[in-house]
Amino acid sequence: MDHQKAKHRAQLRRRHHVRRNITGTAERPRLSVFRSSKHIYAQLIDDHSGVTLAAASSTGGEAAYGGNVKAATVVGQKLAEAAKAKGILKAAFDRGHYRYHGRVKALADVAREGGLQF
């Protein structure tokens, strides 16, 4: 039990460390990534008004399993298309407490290729 509390506390510390310098605006929203064991989710958030401007996830998509790099690239592509449809060109990348590696990096790279600048 103590190990789980310590792990969660460390995750919160890392998340706050990353998020301390990142705030989303309407012109440059925060691209927030959440990664679970089976899926990956991404949102473009305007923190000033507290609104999600666009979102994409691996749930309910072509792939039955969303916990791999292939699914993350699909989510990045969907998010870039949704952002482009709303006229969003720039974003501030928020990796949360996750390392910039694997699925998180794949999602970011594909979103950049899709037209988002961060």
N, C-alpha and C positions, 0 to 999 in steps of 0.2 A: 504494500500500500504506500509506503513512504517513497519507494522508487518511482511510482506513478506520479505522486505529487511533485517530486523533484523534477521529473521529466516535463510535466505540464508547466511548472514554474519557469524552467529554462526556455521552453517554447514561447511562453508569453513574453519573457525578457527579450528574446530574439525578435519577436514580432513587433514589439514596441520600439526596439532599436531601429528596425527598418522603417517603420511607419512614422517615426518622429519627424523625419525630413520630407515625407511625401504627403501632399494633400491634393485632392482632385478638385478641379474647377470645371465649369461648363465648357470652356475652350480646351482644357487639357485635363481630362478626367483620370482618375486613378484606375489602372488595370490591375485588379485584385485577382489572385489565383488561389484556389483551394484545391487541395489534392487529397483524396481519400484512397483507400486501398483498391477500390473497384472503379472509381470514376475521377474525373477532373472537371473543375468548374472555373469559369472566368467571367468577370463582370467589369464594366466600365462605370465608375461611380463618381458622381459629383458630390463631394463632401460638404460643400457650402450649403446646398439645398437638401442634401440627404437623399438623393434620388439615384437609382440605377438607370443609366442611359441605355445600355445594351448588355446582353448576357448570352453566354453559350455554355453548353455542357455536353458531356459524353453520354448522358442518360437519354434513352429514346432515339439514338442515332442509328447509323448503319451498322456500327460495330456492336456486338453483343457485350463485349468486355471493354471497359474504358480505362483500365489501369495500366496502359502501356503507352509507348512513345507514339505509336501510330494513331491512337485515339486523341492524344494531345495535339498532334498536328491538325487533325480534323477540327478540333475545338478552336484552335488558333485561327484557322481559315474562316470558320463560321463567325468568330468574333470580329475579324477584320472586315468581313463583308457587311455585318450588321453596323459596324462603326462607319463604314464608308456610306452606307445608305442613310445614316443620320447626319452625315457631314462632319464627322469627327476624324481629324487627321493626326493629332498628337495625343499622347497619353503619358502618364507617369507610371512606370512598372513597379508593382508592389508584389514581391515574391512571398510576403508573409514570413513565416519562420522556416520556410523550405530553402534548401541550397539551390543555387542557380545551376542546375544539373539535371540531366535526364528529361523527364516529362515537362518540368517547368521551363527548361531551356528550349525544348522543342516547340512548346506553345509560343514562347516569346519570339523565336526565330521566324516561325511561320506567320505570326501576326505582323512582324516587320516586313516580310516579303509581301504581305497582303496590303501594305500601304500605311500602316500605323507607324508613327515615328516616336521612338523613346530611346 
